[in-house]
């Protein structure tokens, strides 16, 4: 039985067209599913009775089963969704005064294996399907409306593909999901308000630019190839020169005129003044590892520790000193405020349940990131 959450509007038009239905019927059905959150075809009152009966026999609107739901003291909400075969993924809603942001997962686990990311330490099981990506937004939007007394006003106006997984290693399922989010008959989100975050899958950055350009964030985390290859193993395949060139190409298609670079602040690893100065040279194309300047914003992220990482969060004083170097160089720089850490919903903490097929736990447990000498001495037993 077809799950209609797997289809963007064009896919739904094609699906109904096979049984002789016109485009406007697909639009009606799409609105019922996404704008009203309806899963029961019998309640879709403006659809013809014959179509409702046919849909009931051939299709469904099936969301994900909720394993758990937790609400932080700061209002952040985290859902754990069952995606079958012992796997579960996490989705996080972050309320702000002027917007509501949903952090969405794209894979059960992650194969990239970044040392500072809890998901990476859990390994990788499989890609999520389009319907499983969309279902996270579908459930969250309508659950939040119900929380507020059944309001019809949109609760989520910002989506970031920054949950579990590397989105660009699942592009075939990601692109139709993005189209559902952007469609005016679906969630009607602005391209500027939908962000795909990547660790740097260069060929897929180019494909995303052609197929569905939205805002792009790149997990950078180091100012040179040597350190980045330790922190983000994918850098060994797509080093900084290739990554920065891809970012520059993407800007020709992007809804924003800058790339957001994310930089997780790790005590004694990547947070020195020298690292900050090298980062300035990197994004300006004056670095030994990169000659391409990229207009950008830097988002500094305090590390959220977890036991297996062996890493520590940079001190607030160190983060502010690092930020000052960037700001004095004229680079727009923000420090992300940690949200939901009391329910393990903060950046880098999402883990879910993953039936690993890659041996990540064993592989990462044997890796140690080199510390700066003064920090190494301070943490020595």
Secondary structure by P-SEA (a helix, b strand, c coil): ccccccccaaaaaaaaaaacccaaaaaaaaaaccccccccccccccccaaaaaaaaacccbbbbbbccccccccbbbbbbbbccccbbbbbbbbbcccbbbbbbbccccccccccccccccccccccccaaaaaaaaaaaaaaaaaaacccccccccbbbcccccccccaaaaaaaaaaaaacccccccccccbbbbbccaaaaaaaaaaccccbbbbbcccccaaaaaaaccccccccaaaaaaaaaaaaacccccbbbbbbbbbccccccaaaaaaaaaaaacccccccccccbbbbbbccccccccccccccaaaaaaaaaaaaaaccbbbbbccccccccccccccccccccccaaaaaaaaccccccaaaaaaacc
